[in-house]
Amino acid sequence: MLAAGAASYNIPVWAGQAAATGGTMWQAPPSPVGLDAASEARIDAILAQMSVEEKVAQTIQPDISSITPADLAKYKFGSILAGGNSAPGKNEKAPAPEWLKLADAFWRAADTADWKGPKIPLMWGIDAVHGHANIVGATIFPQNIGLGATRNPDLIRRIGEVTAREMVITGLDWDFSPTLAVARDDRWGRSYESFSENPEIVKAYAGAIVEGLQGKAGTDAFLGDGKVIATAKHFVGDGGTAGGKDQGDTPGDAATLRDIHGAGYPVAIAAGVQSIMASFSSVGGKKVHGDRDLLTVALKDQMRFDGLVVGDWNAHGQVEGCTNVNCPASINAGLDMYMAPDSWKDLYDNTLKQARSGEIPATRLDDAVRRILRVKMRAGLFAKGAPSTRPLAGQFQLLGSPEHRAVARQAVRESLVLLKNNANVLPIKPGANLLVTGAGADNISMQSGGWTITWQGSDLKNADFKNAQSIFAGLKEAAAKAGGSAHLSADGRYAAKPDVAVVVFGEGPYAEMVGDRSTLEFSPRDKAALETLKRLRAAGIPTVSVFLSGRPMWVNPEINASDAFVAAFLPGSEGGGVADVLLAGADGKPQSDFRGKLSFSWPKRVDQTPLNVGDPGYDPLFAFGYGLTYAERGDLPQLSEQRPAASASGADGDYFARGTLPPGWTFAASDSVAISAIDRRAQEDSRRIDFAGGAAQSVRLQAAQPIDISREANAELSVQVEYRVDRAPDAPVTLGVDGVSVPVTDALRKAPPGEWQLLTVPLRCLKTAGANMGKVGAPFVLSTNGKLTVVVSDVRVASAAVPQDVCAF
């Protein structure tokens, strides 16, 4: 463990803390909002006039991709949401005015509906988790993992303020943020949504971000102009699942659940948070969406939370005995609003029947609706007009404004963590000629990560990011101001020898499920960066690595090949913030010093998962709180690159990428099929597959042991294959998993010979055809009885926009 550069933090002893608060009792200071007698009386009057149909409709939240304003007027739902891949007109890159226009359309639908009693306004929720990043042109802040490194709650508050302001501009009034997960296993694909592995950091930020979004409770600013409803999520234990598996099970005793994973919720409640989202995960084998002890006893009774509890994306369907369209157990456990993106119609019908029969008691239904109405009343929605008539609405020039971007740029500067600085390579001296290379150098999508314009944040170009700057563009601008220059090289080659090389590399964008990994080793997925670093260093060029990632990773080989190494995490839209710290000004002095301190422990070995400060035998490479400044010596000795025997446990979203397979996986082929390695982007990173012709020919990716991709199938993910046809098929071709497949002959025949294509097969097609998605031995099987030559470079499970009838092929 390295002590240099480490900040001093008092790490609580969990058992002692539990004893001090009385066993497993959940406690929270009373919310400063409090119950208002006049408002409660008004709610009583509204409830008395509502029909049971109207009450049930308040508890159901459809997604805009599956509901129209006409539907909303008919059913009178209490809320809608825009999920990660949902947007006006199903256009994920829809301009901001289209969002406001649609917000007005849905608001009018609710306003003109045939109400039995008073009109009840609509709420629209969205995941603005690092700025209002679903919207093209909005300010994109660093992901939470980077913000955790800033140790600056006041900055977090200002980020909340900017996010709320930009949401109001586009007509939205409810943010599914902040995430208060305490990620304890960095293999979890949502680790970057967590501020820290240490609950003390999460506690320090919880109130600040809520106040930024909602305004300070107890003042006139609370949920006033330019403010939105905040949501603390995901209650509870989402960051503690065994093996870091998304939507998995969180083991451990009740005190650990409360003191670690639940640490941020009392603070958020004390700050007046109005919504809490239930976790997809299980605790002790029981799904939280059906756990009354957590949703009602702990949250509502013991912590006295009086806002609304909203569900996650069809998560109620995972409760024992439930489906997506039928789950009285969830509302009876304490859920107030089902998130039913595409299951809303049948769920409404079934919930209405259960309310009428008494299976859902009238008192429980009334309590759920009361909480929803209470939040709407506190947010002023009963008094507000259409979204476009509200203060700030339609001021699109404020999206990504210089003032807002300045806050984001400060966040980038303060989130960067310097891990190595041999021979004081940094800061880069004025007048230097910089070579800038690496997959992330000029890639705003990669530096922003998931939940950016699209759910997974992938398949985007720099042109899609209005009001944003890549890291290369920021370096080029800063270098010129200091009398130097910066040149971009895709492959790291150069004509004139540079003074310094800056290599920007790391993880590609991902979100939940797709981001889960079986190991934290970086190199098997991307050897290009390491090869570039070694080549440049061998040429005597000082190398500076800027590592983009949603978690700490085992990058010992890359650190060894670098003179300086910076953990930039996922900085968002302001690439210039990186240049502010790396480059000295014209006077030779640093423009900004490094301030970031690790909010997650950095692994010394590949097999150090989980790795958390305070654990027995804690022995990281860089400890929690580590982070160098320019005043400290940054020399680092050679690190061990020894790897333990590979575990054959599973795979992340990439099944075959850059020429590598997950540990223990193999390409298997029948006798008449030949497989050979060829080059596409790098040496032998693709496989040429020759089908000679004959019965029962197939090639398959064989997993080391069966994998469970049922979550991915339910989440509308797809198998994606990057391929090139060198000889078109002369017989039918199928693609599938194990013994279930779909025809892909037409796609392969229509593919222009020699050109790379992308083939997308939704997992639901295979599930509908009978595949057991919970136990898949071969997640890629290509079969034909004829002749075919195809080259495959990548096989992955990913999010993709596909037509509803795509299974027909």
C-alpha positions in Angstrom: 0.0 0.0 0.0 1.3 3.4 -0.9 1.0 6.1 1.7 2.3 9.1 -0.2 -0.4 11.5 -1.3 -3.0 9.9 0.9 -5.5 12.1 2.7 -6.4 11.3 6.3 -9.9 10.0 6.9 -11.6 8.5 9.9 -13.0 5.2 8.7 -15.9 4.1 11.0 -16.0 0.7 12.6 -19.3 -0.7 11.4 -20.1 -3.0 14.3 -19.5 -0.2 16.8 -21.6 2.2 14.9 -24.4 -0.3 14.7 -24.3 -0.8 18.5 -24.3 2.9 19.1 -27.6 3.3 17.1 -29.5 0.5 18.8 -29.0 -2.7 16.8 -30.7 -2.6 13.4 -33.1 0.4 14.0 -33.1 2.8 11.0 -33.0 6.4 12.1 -33.1 9.7 10.3 -33.5 13.3 11.5 -37.0 14.6 10.8 -37.4 16.1 7.4 -37.5 19.9 7.6 -40.4 19.9 5.1 -42.9 18.5 7.5 -46.6 17.8 7.0 -48.7 20.9 6.3 -52.2 20.7 7.8 -53.8 22.7 5.0 -52.2 20.6 2.3 -53.1 17.3 4.0 -56.7 18.5 4.3 -56.7 19.3 0.6 -55.4 15.9 -0.2 -58.2 14.4 1.9 -60.7 16.3 -0.2 -59.1 15.2 -3.4 -59.0 11.5 -2.4 -62.6 11.6 -1.4 -63.6 12.7 -4.9 -61.3 10.3 -6.9 -62.6 7.1 -8.4 -60.7 3.9 -7.8 -59.6 4.0 -11.4 -58.0 7.4 -11.0 -56.3 6.3 -7.8 -54.8 3.2 -9.5 -53.7 5.3 -12.4 -51.7 7.6 -10.1 -49.6 4.6 -9.0 -48.4 3.6 -12.5 -45.7 5.3 -14.6 -45.4 4.4 -18.3 -42.5 5.3 -20.5 -42.9 7.8 -23.3 -41.8 5.2 -25.9 -44.9 3.1 -25.2 -47.6 5.7 -24.4 -49.2 8.7 -26.2 -50.8 11.8 -24.9 -54.1 10.3 -25.9 -53.4 7.2 -23.8 -52.6 9.4 -20.9 -55.8 11.4 -21.2 -57.8 8.2 -21.3 -56.1 6.5 -18.2 -55.0 9.6 -16.3 -51.7 8.2 -15.2 -49.9 10.1 -12.4 -46.5 10.1 -14.1 -44.5 9.3 -17.1 -40.8 8.7 -17.6 -38.2 8.9 -20.4 -35.9 5.8 -20.0 -32.4 5.7 -21.2 -33.2 5.0 -24.8 -36.5 7.0 -24.9 -36.9 10.4 -26.6 -39.5 12.5 -28.5 -40.4 10.7 -31.7 -38.1 7.8 -30.7 -35.2 10.0 -31.8 -32.5 9.8 -29.1 -30.8 12.9 -30.6 -34.0 15.0 -30.7 -33.3 18.7 -30.2 -34.2 20.3 -26.9 -37.3 22.1 -28.2 -38.9 18.7 -29.1 -38.6 17.7 -25.4 -40.4 20.8 -24.3 -43.1 20.4 -27.0 -43.7 16.8 -25.9 -43.8 17.9 -22.2 -46.6 20.3 -23.1 -48.5 17.7 -25.0 -48.5 15.3 -22.1 -49.3 18.1 -19.6 -52.3 19.1 -21.8 -53.5 15.5 -21.9 -53.6 15.4 -18.2 -55.1 18.8 -17.9 -58.0 18.1 -20.3 -58.7 14.6 -19.1 -62.2 13.8 -17.8 -61.5 13.9 -14.0 -64.2 12.9 -11.5 -62.9 15.5 -9.1 -60.1 18.1 -9.3 -57.5 17.9 -12.0 -54.3 16.2 -11.0 -51.1 17.4 -12.6 -48.6 15.1 -14.3 -45.0 14.5 -13.3 -42.3 13.6 -15.8 -39.2 11.7 -14.6 -35.8 11.2 -16.2 -32.3 9.9 -15.3 -30.3 13.1 -15.2 -27.5 11.4 -13.3 -24.5 13.5 -14.4 -26.2 16.5 -15.7 -29.3 16.6 -18.0 -27.2 14.4 -20.3 -30.0 12.7 -22.2 -30.5 16.0 -24.0 -28.2 17.0 -26.9 -26.3 20.2 -25.9 -26.8 19.9 -22.2 -23.9 20.2 -19.7 -22.4 16.8 -19.0 -20.7 16.6 -15.6 -18.2 14.0 -14.5 -19.8 10.7 -13.4 -20.2 10.3 -9.7 -17.1 8.2 -9.2 -15.1 11.3 -10.3 -17.1 13.7 -8.2 -16.4 11.5 -5.2 -12.7 12.3 -5.8 -13.3 16.0 -5.5 -14.2 15.9 -1.8 -16.2 19.1 -2.4 -19.9 19.0 -1.3 -20.4 22.6 -2.3 -19.4 21.8 -5.9 -21.9 18.9 -5.8 -24.6 21.3 -4.7 -23.9 23.6 -7.6 -23.9 20.7 -10.0 -27.4 19.9 -8.7 -28.5 23.5 -9.3 -27.2 23.5 -12.9 -28.8 20.1 -13.6 -32.2 21.2 -12.3 -32.1 24.5 -14.3 -31.4 22.6 -17.5 -34.2 20.1 -16.8 -36.7 22.9 -16.3 -35.6 24.5 -19.6 -36.8 21.4 -21.4 -40.0 21.0 -19.4 -39.1 18.1 -17.1 -39.7 18.2 -13.3 -38.5 15.0 -11.7 -34.9 13.7 -11.6 -34.1 10.1 -10.8 -31.0 11.2 -9.0 -28.9 11.1 -6.8 -27.6 7.6 -6.8 -26.5 6.9 -3.1 -25.1 3.4 -3.8 -22.0 2.5 -1.9 -20.3 0.3 -4.5 -18.3 -2.4 -2.8 -17.3 -4.6 -5.7 -15.9 -2.7 -8.7 -16.9 -5.4 -11.1 -20.4 -4.0 -10.8 -21.2 -2.2 -14.1 -22.8 0.8 -12.2 -19.8 1.4 -10.0 -19.3 4.8 -11.7 -22.7 5.9 -10.4 -21.4 5.6 -6.9 -19.6 8.5 -5.2 -17.4 6.1 -3.2 -16.9 2.7 -1.6 -16.8 4.7 1.7 -20.3 5.6 3.1 -18.8 8.7 4.7 -18.3 10.3 1.3 -21.8 9.3 0.2 -23.2 10.8 3.4 -21.3 14.0 2.8 -22.7 14.4 -0.7 -26.3 13.1 -0.2 -27.7 16.3 1.3 -25.7 18.6 -0.9 -27.0 17.1 -4.2 -30.6 17.0 -3.0 -30.4 20.6 -2.0 -28.9 21.6 -5.3 -31.8 19.9 -7.2 -34.7 20.8 -5.0 -33.5 23.9 -3.1 -33.0 24.1 0.6 -35.9 22.6 2.6 -37.6 25.1 4.9 -36.9 28.1 2.7 -38.9 29.7 -0.1 -36.4 28.3 -2.6 -37.5 24.7 -1.9 -39.0 23.3 -5.1 -39.3 26.8 -6.4 -38.4 28.2 -9.8 -35.6 26.3 -11.6 -35.9 23.4 -9.2 -36.9 19.7 -9.7 -37.9 16.8 -7.5 -34.9 14.7 -6.5 -34.8 10.9 -6.1 -32.5 9.1 -3.7 -31.7 5.6 -5.2 -31.6 2.7 -5.2 -32.9 1.8 -1.8 -31.1 -0.3 -0.6 -28.0 -2.5 -1.1 -27.6 -2.0 -4.9 -23.9 -1.5 -4.5 -23.3 -4.6 -2.4 -24.4 -7.5 -4.6 -22.3 -10.7 -4.5 -19.8 -10.7 -7.3 -20.8 -7.2 -8.3 -23.7 -8.6 -10.3 -26.3 -6.0 -11.3 -29.8 -6.8 -9.9 -28.2 -9.5 -7.8 -28.3 -10.3 -4.1 -26.8 -8.3 -1.3 -25.7 -10.6 1.6 -24.7 -9.4 5.1 -26.3 -8.5 8.3 -28.9 -5.8 8.9 -26.5 -3.4 10.5 -24.1 -3.6 7.6 -27.0 -2.9 5.2 -28.0 0.1 7.3 -24.6 1.5 8.1 -22.9 1.0 4.7 -25.4 0.7 2.0 -28.1 2.8 3.7 -25.8 5.5 4.9 -26.9 8.3 2.5 -30.7 7.9 3.0 -31.1 9.6 6.4 -29.1 12.5 5.2 -31.2 12.8 2.0 -34.4 12.6 4.0 -33.1 15.3 6.4 -32.4 17.4 3.3 -36.1 17.0 2.2 -35.7 14.5 -0.6 -39.2 13.9 -2.0 -38.8 10.6 -3.8 -36.8 7.4 -3.2 -36.4 4.6 -5.8 -36.5 1.0 -4.7 -33.6 -1.2 -5.7 -33.8 -3.9 -8.4 -31.6 -6.0 -6.1 -32.4 -8.5 -3.5 -31.3 -8.4 0.2 -30.8 -11.7 1.8 -32.5 -13.4 -1.1 -35.6 -11.3 -1.1 -36.3 -8.7 -3.8 -36.5 -5.2 -2.3 -39.5 -4.4 -4.4 -41.4 -6.9 -2.3 -39.7 -6.3 1.0 -42.1 -4.7 3.5 -39.5 -4.6 6.2 -37.4 -2.3 4.1 -39.9 -0.2 2.1 -42.4 0.3 4.9 -40.9 -0.5 8.3 -37.4 0.9 7.8 -38.0 3.6 5.3 -41.4 5.0 6.1 -41.9 4.1 9.8 -38.5 4.2 11.3 -36.9 6.9 9.1 -40.3 8.8 8.8 -40.0 9.3 5.1 -43.2 10.9 3.9 -42.5 11.3 0.2 -43.2 8.7 -2.5 -41.4 5.4 -3.2 -41.1 4.8 -6.9 -40.1 1.5 -8.5 -37.3 0.8 -11.1 -37.8 -0.4 -14.7 -40.3 -3.3 -14.4 -38.5 -4.4 -11.2 -41.7 -5.3 -9.5 -41.9 -8.2 -12.0 -39.0 -9.9 -10.3 -40.8 -10.2 -7.0 -41.7 -13.7 -6.1 -45.1 -14.6 -7.4 -45.2 -11.5 -9.6 -44.9 -10.7 -13.3 -44.4 -7.3 -15.0 -48.1 -7.0 -15.4 -49.3 -8.4 -12.1 -47.8 -7.6 -8.7 -50.0 -6.6 -5.8 -47.2 -7.8 -3.5 -45.1 -4.8 -4.4 -47.5 -2.1 -3.6 -48.6 -3.9 -0.5 -44.9 -4.0 0.6 -44.7 -0.2 0.4 -44.1 0.7 -3.2 -46.2 3.8 -4.1 -45.6 4.0 -7.9 -44.8 1.1 -10.3 -42.3 2.0 -13.0 -44.1 0.2 -15.8 -42.5 1.4 -19.0 -44.1 -1.0 -21.4 -46.3 -3.1 -19.1 -48.6 -0.3 -18.0 -51.8 -1.4 -19.7 -52.2 -4.9 -18.3 -50.7 -3.8 -15.0 -53.3 -1.1 -14.7 -56.1 -3.6 -15.4 -54.8 -6.1 -12.9 -54.1 -3.6 -10.2 -57.6 -2.2 -10.6 -59.1 -5.6 -10.1 -56.9 -6.1 -7.0 -57.9 -2.8 -5.6 -61.6 -3.5 -6.2 -61.3 -7.0 -4.6 -59.4 -5.8 -1.6 -56.3 -7.7 -2.4 -54.7 -4.3 -2.4 -56.3 -2.8 0.7 -58.0 0.6 0.2 -56.0 2.1 3.0 -52.7 1.1 1.3 -53.9 2.4 -2.1 -55.0 5.7 -0.5 -51.6 6.0 1.3 -49.7 5.5 -1.9 -51.9 8.1 -3.7 -51.6 10.5 -0.8 -47.9 10.4 -1.0 -47.9 11.0 -4.7 -50.3 14.0 -4.4 -48.2 15.3 -1.5 -45.1 15.4 -3.6 -46.9 17.1 -6.5 -48.3 19.7 -4.1 -45.0 20.4 -2.5 -43.5 20.8 -6.0 -46.2 23.3 -6.8 -47.4 21.3 -9.8 -51.1 22.0 -8.9 -50.5 25.7 -9.4 -48.1 25.6 -12.3 -49.2 25.9 -15.9 -47.9 24.0 -18.9 -44.1 23.3 -18.8 -43.4 25.9 -21.5 -45.0 28.7 -19.4 -42.8 28.1 -16.4 -39.8 30.3 -15.5 -36.6 29.4 -17.5 -38.6 27.1 -19.8 -37.6 27.4 -23.5 -34.4 29.3 -22.7 -32.4 26.8 -24.7 -29.4 29.1 -24.9 -28.8 28.3 -21.3 -28.3 24.6 -22.1 -24.5 24.1 -22.0 -24.0 27.8 -21.4 -20.5 29.1 -20.5 -21.6 29.6 -16.9 -22.9 26.0 -16.6 -19.9 24.5 -18.4 -17.6 26.4 -16.1 -19.0 24.5 -13.2 -18.4 21.2 -15.1 -14.9 22.2 -16.0 -14.1 22.9 -12.3 -15.5 19.5 -11.5 -13.1 17.9 -14.1 -10.1 19.7 -12.7 -10.9 18.7 -9.1 -11.8 15.1 -10.0 -8.5 14.1 -11.7 -6.3 11.9 -9.5 -2.5 11.8 -10.1 -1.2 8.3 -9.4 2.3 8.5 -10.8 4.6 11.4 -11.9 8.1 10.0 -12.4 10.8 12.6 -12.9 8.1 15.3 -12.7 7.0 14.9 -16.3 3.9 16.8 -15.3 3.1 19.6 -15.6 4.0 19.7 -19.3 6.2 22.7 -19.9 5.1 25.6 -22.0 6.2 25.5 -25.6 6.1 21.7 -25.7 5.2 19.8 -28.9 2.6 17.2 -27.8 1.6 14.0 -29.5 -1.9 13.1 -28.4 -3.1 9.5 -29.2 -5.3 6.7 -27.8 -8.9 5.6 -28.3 -10.2 8.3 -25.9 -8.1 11.2 -27.1 -10.8 12.7 -29.4 -13.8 10.8 -28.2 -16.4 12.7 -26.2 -18.6 9.6 -25.9 -15.8 7.7 -24.3 -15.0 10.4 -21.8 -18.7 10.8 -20.8 -19.7 7.1 -20.3 -23.1 5.7 -20.0 -26.4 7.5 -19.5 -25.3 10.1 -22.0 -27.8 10.8 -24.9 -28.4 7.1 -25.0 -28.8 4.5 -22.2 -25.4 2.8 -22.8 -23.8 6.0 -24.1 -22.4 4.2 -27.1 -22.4 4.5 -30.9 -22.1 8.3 -30.7 -19.9 10.7 -32.6 -18.3 14.0 -31.5 -20.8 15.8 -33.7 -23.6 14.5 -31.5 -22.2 16.5 -28.6 -23.1 20.2 -29.0 -21.4 22.4 -26.4 -18.7 19.9 -25.6 -14.9 19.6 -26.0 -12.8 16.5 -26.4 -9.7 16.0 -24.3 -7.5 16.4 -27.4 -9.3 19.7 -28.3 -8.7 21.0 -24.8 -5.0 20.0 -24.9 -4.6 21.6 -28.3 -6.1 24.9 -27.2 -4.1 25.0 -24.0 -0.8 24.0 -25.7 -1.2 26.8 -28.2 -1.8 29.4 -25.5 1.4 28.3 -23.8 3.4 28.7 -27.1 3.4 25.0 -28.0 1.4 22.6 -30.1 -0.6 19.4 -30.0 -1.1 16.9 -32.8 -3.6 14.1 -32.9 -2.4 10.7 -34.1 -4.8 7.8 -34.3 -2.1 5.2 -34.2 0.5 7.0 -32.2 2.9 7.5 -35.1 4.6 10.8 -35.8 6.6 12.7 -38.4 8.6 14.8 -36.0 9.6 13.5 -32.6 7.3 15.1 -30.0 8.5 16.4 -26.6 5.7 14.5 -24.7 3.1 12.0 -25.7 -0.3 12.0 -24.0 -2.1 8.7 -24.4 -5.8 8.7 -23.6 -7.4 5.3 -23.2 -9.7 3.2 -21.1 -13.1 1.6 -21.0 -15.7 2.3 -23.7 -19.1 3.6 -22.6 -21.5 1.2 -20.8 -24.4 1.2 -18.4 -26.1 -1.4 -16.2 -25.7 -5.1 -17.0 -23.5 -4.5 -20.0 -20.9 -3.0 -17.7 -20.7 -6.0 -15.3 -17.3 -7.7 -15.6 -15.8 -10.9 -14.4 -12.4 -9.4 -13.7 -10.9 -5.9 -13.4 -7.9 -6.6 -15.6 -7.9 -4.0 -18.4 -5.3 -5.3 -20.8 -7.2 -8.4 -22.2 -9.8 -6.0 -23.6 -7.4 -3.4 -25.1 -3.8 -4.2 -25.9 -3.5 -1.2 -28.3 -2.8 1.4 -25.6 -0.1 -0.7 -23.9 1.6 -1.4 -27.2 1.6 2.4 -28.0 3.0 3.3 -24.6 5.8 0.8 -24.9 6.7 1.9 -28.4 6.8 5.6 -27.5 8.8 5.1 -24.3 11.3 3.0 -26.2 11.8 5.9 -28.5 12.7 8.1 -25.6 9.5 10.1 -25.5 8.1 10.9 -22.1 4.6 9.3 -21.8 1.6 10.6 -19.9 -1.4 8.3 -19.6 -4.9 9.6 -19.1 -7.0 6.7 -18.1 -10.8 6.8 -18.6 -12.8 4.3 -16.6 -15.9 3.8 -14.6 -13.9 2.1 -11.8 -10.4 1.4 -10.6 -8.8 -1.3 -12.7 -5.7 -3.5 -12.7 -3.5 -1.6 -15.1 0.0 -2.4 -13.7 1.5 -3.0 -17.2 0.1 0.4 -18.4 1.3 2.2 -15.3 4.8 0.7 -15.8 4.9 1.9 -19.4 3.9 5.4 -18.4 6.1 8.2 -16.9 2.9 9.8 -15.5 -0.5 8.2 -14.9 -3.7 10.1 -14.3 -7.0 8.5 -13.3 -9.6 10.8 -15.1 -12.6 8.5 -14.6 -15.4 9.7 -16.8 -15.0 13.5 -16.9 -17.9 14.4 -19.2 -18.2 17.3 -21.7 -15.3 19.5 -20.6 -12.1 18.0 -22.0 -10.4 21.4 -21.4 -10.5 20.6 -17.7 -7.9 17.9 -18.2 -5.6 20.4 -20.0 -6.0 22.9 -17.1 -4.2 20.5 -14.8 -1.7 18.7 -17.2 -0.2 21.8 -18.8 1.7 24.6 -17.3 0.8 28.1 -18.4 3.0 30.4 -20.4 4.8 31.4 -17.2 5.8 27.8 -16.6 3.7 27.4 -13.5 0.8 24.9 -13.2 -2.5 26.4 -14.2 -4.2 24.2 -11.7 -2.8 21.6 -9.2 -4.1 18.1 -8.8 -6.7 18.0 -6.0 -8.5 14.7 -6.6 -8.2 11.9 -4.0 -9.3 8.4 -4.7 -12.8 7.6 -3.5 -12.3 3.9 -4.4 -9.3 1.7 -3.5 -7.1 0.8 -6.5 -6.2 -2.9 -6.8 -2.6 -4.2 -6.6 -3.5 -7.6 -8.0 -6.0 -8.8 -10.5 -7.8 -11.0 -8.0 -8.4 -8.2 -5.4 -12.1 -8.0 -5.6 -13.8 -6.8 -3.6 -11.3 -4.3 -2.2 -12.6 -1.7 0.3 -11.0 0.5 2.9 -11.4 -0.9 6.4 -11.6 -4.6 5.2 -9.3 -7.1 7.0 -6.0 -7.5 5.2 -6.5 -4.3 3.3 -3.6 -4.1 0.8 -4.3 -2.0 -2.2 -1.9 -0.5 -4.7 -3.2 3.0 -4.1 -5.3 3.4 -0.9 -8.6 5.2 -0.5 -7.7 8.9 -0.3 -4.5 8.6 -2.3 -3.8 11.4 -4.8 -0.6 13.2 -5.5 -0.1 17.0 -5.9 2.7 18.7 -7.8 4.3 19.5 -4.5 4.8 15.7 -3.8 7.3 13.3 -5.2 5.5 11.1 -7.7 8.1 8.5 -8.5 6.8 5.0 -8.5 8.9 1.8 -8.7 8.2 -1.0 -11.2 5.0 -2.8 -10.4 4.4 -6.5 -10.5 2.7 -7.6 -13.7 2.2 -11.2 -12.5 -1.3 -12.5 -13.1 -2.9 -15.3 -11.1 -4.5 -18.3 -12.8 -7.4 -17.0 -14.8 -10.9 -17.7 -13.4 -13.4 -19.2 -15.8 -16.4 -17.6 -14.2 -18.1 -15.7 -16.9 -17.9 -12.7 -19.2 -18.8 -9.1 -19.4 -20.8 -7.6 -22.3 -17.9 -8.3 -24.7 -17.8 -12.0 -25.7 -15.2 -11.6 -28.4 -13.3 -8.3 -28.7 -9.9 -7.3 -30.0 -9.0 -10.9 -30.6 -9.6 -12.1 -27.1 -12.2 -14.2 -25.3 -13.2 -14.3 -21.6 -11.1 -16.6 -19.5 -11.9 -20.3 -20.2 -14.0 -19.5 -23.3 -13.3 -21.1 -26.7 -14.2 -20.9 -30.4 -15.5 -24.4 -31.3 -16.3 -25.5 -34.9 -17.5 -28.6 -36.6 -15.1 -30.5 -38.8 -15.9 -28.8 -42.1 -15.5 -25.3 -40.7 -12.0 -23.6 -40.6 -11.2 -20.7 -38.3 -8.1 -18.5 -38.8 -6.9 -15.3 -37.2 -6.7 -12.2 -39.3 -6.1 -8.5 -38.8 -8.7 -5.7 -38.7 -7.9 -2.9 -36.3 -4.9 -4.7 -34.7 -2.9 -7.9 -35.2 -5.0 -11.0 -35.3 -8.0 -9.3 -33.7 -10.6 -11.0 -35.9 -11.5 -14.5 -37.0 -12.1 -15.7 -40.5 -14.7 -18.5 -40.6 -14.9 -20.7 -43.7 -17.8 -23.0 -44.1 -16.9 -25.6 -46.8 -20.4 -26.9 -47.2 -22.1 -29.9 -45.6 -24.7 -31.0 -43.1 -24.8 -29.5 -39.6 -21.9 -27.0 -39.9 -21.6 -24.6 -37.1 -19.2 -22.4 -35.2 -19.8 -21.4 -31.6 -18.5 -19.4 -28.8 -18.4 -21.8 -25.9 -18.6 -20.3 -22.4 -16.4 -21.8 -19.7 -19.7 -22.6 -17.8 -23.3 -21.6 -18.6 -24.0 -17.9 -18.2 -27.3 -16.2 -17.1 -28.4 -13.5 -19.5 -32.0 -13.5 -18.6 -31.7 -9.9 -17.2 -30.3 -8.8 -20.5 -33.1 -10.4 -22.4 -35.7 -8.7 -20.2 -33.9 -5.4 -20.7 -34.2 -5.5 -24.5 -30.5 -6.0 -25.1 -29.3 -7.6 -28.3 -26.5 -9.8 -29.6 -24.4 -7.6 -31.9 -21.9 -9.0 -34.3 -19.4 -7.0 -36.3 -18.8 -9.0 -39.5 -17.6 -8.9 -43.1 -18.8 -11.3 -45.8 -16.0 -12.5 -48.1 -18.2 -15.2 -49.8 -21.9 -14.9 -49.7 -23.9 -17.9 -48.4 -25.4 -20.3 -50.9 -27.7 -21.9 -48.3 -29.8 -20.6 -45.3 -27.8 -19.3 -42.3 -28.9 -19.0 -38.7 -27.6 -17.2 -35.7 -28.5 -18.1 -32.1 -27.6 -19.5 -28.7 -27.3 -23.2 -27.9 -30.0 -25.0 -29.9 -32.2 -22.0 -30.6 -31.6 -19.7 -33.6 -33.1 -17.2 -36.0 -32.5 -16.9 -39.8 -29.9 -14.2 -40.9 -29.5 -15.4 -44.5 -30.9 -12.2 -46.0 -28.7 -9.9 -44.0 -25.5 -11.8 -45.0 -26.6 -12.0 -48.7 -27.3 -8.3 -48.8 -24.0 -7.3 -47.1 -21.6 -5.7 -49.6 -18.7 -8.0 -50.0 -15.6 -6.9 -48.2 -17.3 -4.2 -46.1 -17.8 -4.3 -42.4 -21.4 -4.6 -41.2 -23.2 -4.8 -37.9 -25.8 -7.6 -37.3 -28.2 -7.1 -34.4 -30.4 -9.9 -33.0 -32.5 -8.9 -30.0 -32.3 -11.4 -27.2 -36.0 -11.4 -26.8 -36.2 -13.0 -30.3 -34.2 -16.0 -29.0 -36.1 -16.0 -25.8 -39.5 -16.1 -27.6 -38.1 -18.9 -29.8 -37.6 -21.0 -26.7 -34.0 -20.3 -25.5 -33.3 -20.8 -21.8 -31.7 -17.4 -21.2 -30.9 -18.3 -17.6 -28.5 -21.0 -18.6 -26.7 -20.3 -21.9 -23.7 -22.5 -22.8 -22.9 -20.9 -26.1 -24.1 -17.3 -26.6 -23.1 -17.2 -30.2 -23.8 -20.1 -32.7 -23.5 -19.5 -36.5 -24.8 -22.4 -38.6 -25.3 -23.3 -42.3 -25.3 -26.3 -44.5 -23.8 -24.4 -47.4 -20.7 -22.5 -48.3 -20.0 -19.2 -46.6 -16.9 -17.2 -45.7 -17.4 -14.5 -43.0 -15.0 -12.6 -40.8 -16.0 -11.7 -37.3 -14.3 -9.0 -35.2 -16.6 -8.5 -32.3 -19.4 -10.3 -30.6 -21.2 -8.5 -27.7 -24.4 -8.0 -25.8 -25.4 -4.3 -26.1 -28.3 -1.9 -26.3 -29.5 -1.2 -29.8 -32.5 0.5 -31.4 -34.3 -2.1 -33.4 -37.9 -2.3 -34.8 -40.5 -4.1 -32.9 -41.0 -6.6 -35.7 -37.3 -7.4 -36.1 -37.7 -11.0 -35.0 -39.5 -11.6 -38.3 -36.2 -11.0 -40.2 
